[in-house]
């Protein structure tokens, strides 16, 4: 098997490592872009590096290919990350950008590896059942709720745990905020991307909620065509609302304690994603091809207001 390349996207390697990571974020059109863009330069560079890393390993899991080669590519990133913490030189432009963020903000290695473990959960097991991460064989179709929550902790909670270090906040209430918000954001993503995920053979709706609605199948196309799908989606939306509420409570507790550092960028994400969830619920769960989104102008306005200390209502 050829050695996986860490710089697999040619345009990502042009210019400085920070510029390459920023370019990945800008091209993505992500809701995260505007809050990150308004951060101070060093924090912005760190968050762009984290986001670009997430995009790179997510692409490995999502793009067509042999599961064995996908796992090898993820394992190459695990080796790269461990090398950075051992004092080694980065072997990619993105690795260089991450190295700067790690050294400046003390990012925990375990959270970067948790992201890799989470992406590995999206890769179907090969004939031998091999997978990265140890406890999950790969592939997400109607997972049990504890498995879904583990997935959310890895692919979204880990981002929050990294981000709060960049925001100079690593106390208990802020970690609770990061984990609750991460799960809320990921559940909202799942509800937004039902059709797109089904097209690549994935179904993140948890088995327990499918069973409650009388949906016995885990086949994505079958589930999305089932007349009881709205019941399952609405139940998951309620779980997402509960996580948003937990995040707000933890944020309030941190503010009452006078914690240092600023979480305005995370608050902007909370506002924007909660608005998305509200709009998804208002659209309903039958016309799934009618895309619901938060526009760039709205993202920019919310980011500016949060940066100025006047966050709008969700």
C-alpha positions as a printed Julia matrix, in Angstrom:
314×3 Matrix{Float64}:
   0.0    0.0    0.0
   1.39   3.47  -0.82
   2.23   5.72   2.11
  -0.76   8.04   2.76
  -0.1   11.69   1.99
  -1.03  14.2    4.69
  -1.1   17.08   2.21
  -3.63  15.47  -0.11
  -5.26  18.7   -1.25
  -2.83  20.64  -3.41
  -4.26  24.1   -2.75
  -3.93  23.53   0.99
  -0.15  23.54   0.76
   0.33  26.92  -0.88
   1.74  29.79   1.2
   2.29  29.71   4.96
   0.78  26.96   7.12
  -1.6   29.48   8.7
  -2.72  30.75   5.3
  -3.29  27.21   4.08
  -5.48  26.39   7.08
  -7.41  29.64   6.66
  -8.02  28.84   2.99
  -9.55  25.48   3.89
 -11.92  27.17   6.33
 -12.86  29.93   3.91
 -13.62  27.51   1.07
 -15.84  25.36   3.26
 -18.61  27.95   3.6
 -19.03  26.75   7.19
 -21.11  28.6    9.76
 -17.95  28.54  11.88
 -16.09  30.83   9.49
 -17.38  34.24  10.54
 -16.99  33.84  14.31
 -13.46  32.54  13.76
 -12.61  35.32  11.31
 -13.2   38.01  13.94
 -10.89  36.47  16.54
  -7.49  38.02  17.32
  -4.84  36.86  14.86
  -3.17  34.13  16.93
  -6.48  32.68  18.1
  -7.88  32.85  14.59
  -4.88  30.95  13.24
  -5.27  28.26  15.9
  -9.0   27.82  15.25
  -8.45  27.7   11.49
  -5.82  24.99  12.04
  -8.23  22.96  14.18
 -11.03  23.37  11.64
  -8.77  22.45   8.72
  -7.65  19.33  10.58
 -11.29  18.37  11.14
 -12.05  18.9    7.45
  -9.05  16.87   6.33
  -9.83  13.81   8.4
 -13.57  14.13   7.7
 -12.79  14.06   3.98
 -10.8   10.87   4.5
 -13.83   9.22   6.08
 -16.38  10.62   3.6
 -14.75  10.29   0.2
 -15.05   7.03  -1.79
 -12.29   4.53  -1.2
 -11.12   1.29   0.35
 -11.85   1.23   4.11
  -8.39  -0.22   4.74
  -6.76   2.71   2.95
  -9.0    5.16   4.79
  -7.9    3.77   8.13
  -4.28   3.91   7.02
  -4.74   7.57   6.15
  -6.27   8.3    9.55
  -3.49   6.35  11.23
  -0.96   8.48   9.35
  -2.54  11.52  10.95
  -2.41   9.88  14.36
   1.31   9.31  13.83
   1.73  12.93  12.74
  -0.07  14.23  15.84
   1.93  12.05  18.2
   5.12  13.16  16.49
   4.25  16.81  17.06
   3.83  16.21  20.79
   7.1   14.27  20.88
   8.94  17.28  19.48
   9.17  16.05  15.9
   9.0   18.21  12.81
   5.64  18.36  11.0
   5.49  16.54   7.68
   2.66  18.62   6.2
   1.57  22.25   6.04
  -1.46  21.45   8.15
   0.76  19.68  10.66
   2.86  22.84  10.87
  -0.25  24.95  11.53
  -1.37  22.53  14.23
   2.08  22.55  15.82
   1.85  26.32  16.26
  -1.57  26.03  17.89
  -0.47  23.18  20.15
   2.58  25.06  21.38
   0.81  28.38  21.91
  -2.37  27.12  23.59
  -1.44  23.77  25.11
  -4.01  21.79  23.12
  -4.56  18.32  24.62
  -3.3   15.53  22.39
  -6.14  13.28  23.5
  -8.73  15.59  21.98
  -7.01  15.64  18.59
  -6.84  11.85  18.68
 -10.5   11.71  19.73
 -11.35  13.5   16.49
  -9.54  10.77  14.56
 -11.39   8.1   16.55
 -14.69   9.79  15.74
 -14.02   9.9   12.01
 -13.04   6.23  12.14
 -16.53   5.43  13.41
 -17.83   6.49   9.99
 -15.71   3.93   8.15
 -17.28   0.48   7.66
 -15.32  -2.41   9.09
 -13.29  -4.51   6.69
 -13.6   -8.28   6.55
 -11.37  -8.61   9.59
 -13.46  -6.11  11.56
 -10.47  -3.82  11.95
 -10.99  -0.2   12.95
  -9.22   2.7   14.56
 -10.38   3.64  18.03
 -10.67   0.19  19.57
 -14.29   0.06  20.72
 -16.2    0.75  17.5
 -15.9   -1.31  14.32
 -16.97   1.51  12.0
 -20.0    2.57   9.99
 -22.97   4.51  11.34
 -26.45   3.22  10.49
 -29.03   3.49  13.23
 -26.5    3.45  16.11
 -27.53   2.89  19.69
 -27.96   6.18  21.53
 -24.82   5.68  23.69
 -22.81   5.08  20.49
 -24.24   8.23  18.92
 -23.35  10.23  22.01
 -19.81   8.82  21.92
 -19.6    9.85  18.27
 -20.77  13.37  19.15
 -18.25  13.57  21.99
 -15.44  12.65  19.64
 -16.24  14.66  16.51
 -17.82  17.72  18.17
 -17.08  17.69  21.88
 -13.37  17.37  21.13
 -13.53  20.53  19.02
 -15.1   22.36  21.93
 -12.46  21.1   24.35
  -9.75  22.34  22.01
 -11.47  25.67  21.36
 -11.83  26.61  25.02
  -8.04  26.36  25.37
  -7.69  28.82  22.51
 -10.24  31.05  24.26
  -8.21  30.83  27.51
 -10.98  29.01  29.36
 -10.41  25.49  30.71
 -12.4   25.46  33.98
 -15.06  22.87  34.85
 -18.09  24.96  33.89
 -16.53  25.87  30.54
 -15.74  22.24  29.79
 -19.37  21.38  30.58
 -20.45  24.18  28.22
 -18.13  22.92  25.47
 -19.34  19.32  25.69
 -23.05  20.19  25.84
 -22.73  22.67  22.99
 -20.7   20.23  20.9
 -23.4   17.57  21.19
 -26.13  20.12  20.42
 -24.32  21.29  17.29
 -23.69  17.74  16.07
 -27.29  16.64  16.61
 -28.41  19.71  14.66
 -25.99  18.79  11.86
 -27.44  15.28  11.78
 -30.98  16.62  11.41
 -29.89  19.07   8.72
 -27.96  16.5    6.67
 -30.32  13.51   6.68
 -30.53  13.32   2.88
 -26.83  13.91   2.23
 -25.84  11.3    4.8
 -28.29   8.76   3.36
 -26.71   9.2   -0.07
 -23.42   7.86   1.3
 -25.09   5.07   3.27
 -25.21   6.69   6.69
 -28.04   7.09   9.17
 -27.25   8.75  12.48
 -30.79   8.6   13.9
 -30.45   6.43  17.04
 -31.93   2.96  17.19
 -33.96   3.7   20.32
 -35.79   6.62  18.7
 -36.39   4.62  15.53
 -37.86   1.79  17.6
 -40.08   4.22  19.52
 -41.51   5.34  16.17
 -42.04   1.77  14.98
 -39.26   1.94  12.38
 -37.53  -1.41  12.35
 -35.12  -0.77   9.49
 -31.68   0.8    9.63
 -31.44   1.22   5.87
 -31.1    4.98   5.26
 -33.39   5.17   2.22
 -36.06   3.03   3.88
 -36.0    5.1    7.06
 -36.19   8.43   5.25
 -39.23   7.2    3.29
 -41.01   5.86   6.39
 -44.21   7.71   7.37
 -43.11   7.8   11.03
 -39.79   9.51  10.3
 -41.02  12.88  11.68
 -41.56  11.31  15.11
 -37.94  10.17  15.29
 -36.56  13.47  13.99
 -38.61  15.52  16.4
 -37.47  13.35  19.31
 -33.84  13.94  18.32
 -34.55  17.67  17.99
 -35.84  17.66  21.57
 -32.56  16.05  22.69
 -30.66  18.77  20.84
 -32.75  21.45  22.58
 -31.89  19.87  25.93
 -28.19  20.05  25.12
 -28.5   23.71  24.09
 -30.2   24.4   27.42
 -27.39  22.6   29.28
 -24.83  24.69  27.41
 -26.61  27.94  28.33
 -26.77  26.89  31.98
 -23.07  26.04  32.1
 -22.25  29.35  30.4
 -24.31  31.24  32.97
 -22.55  29.47  35.82
 -19.15  30.35  34.36
 -20.13  33.98  33.94
 -21.42  34.16  37.51
 -18.07  32.84  38.72
 -16.23  35.56  36.81
 -14.18  33.18  34.68
 -11.39  34.73  32.64
 -11.2   34.56  28.88
 -13.88  35.21  26.28
 -16.32  32.71  24.79
 -18.08  35.09  22.45
 -17.17  33.05  19.34
 -18.68  29.93  20.91
 -21.76  31.92  21.9
 -22.12  33.02  18.26
 -22.05  29.39  17.18
 -24.66  28.55  19.79
 -26.98  31.32  18.54
 -26.53  30.41  14.86
 -26.99  26.68  15.29
 -29.97  27.08  17.57
 -31.58  29.27  14.91
 -30.89  26.49  12.41
 -32.54  23.92  14.68
 -35.6   26.14  15.15
 -35.92  26.52  11.37
 -35.55  22.79  10.79
 -38.36  22.09  13.23
 -40.51  24.76  11.61
 -39.93  23.23   8.15
 -40.85  19.79   9.42
 -39.42  16.37   8.62
 -41.11  15.39   5.36
 -39.8   17.8    2.74
 -36.16  16.95   3.49
 -34.9   18.21   0.13
 -35.91  21.76   1.07
 -32.61  22.96   2.44
 -32.59  25.01   5.64
 -29.58  27.2    6.34
 -28.32  30.35   8.01
 -27.01  32.81   5.43
 -23.57  34.42   5.33
 -24.93  37.9    6.12
 -26.78  36.61   9.16
 -23.68  34.7   10.32
 -21.58  37.85  10.0
 -24.07  40.03  11.88
 -24.42  37.54  14.73
 -20.64  37.2   14.97
 -20.14  40.97  15.13
 -22.81  41.43  17.79
 -21.33  38.65  19.92
 -17.82  40.06  19.52
 -19.12  43.43  20.72
 -20.76  41.85  23.76
 -24.37  42.11  22.57
 -25.37  38.59  21.51
 -28.76  38.42  19.79
 -31.48  36.01  20.8
 -31.36  32.57  19.24
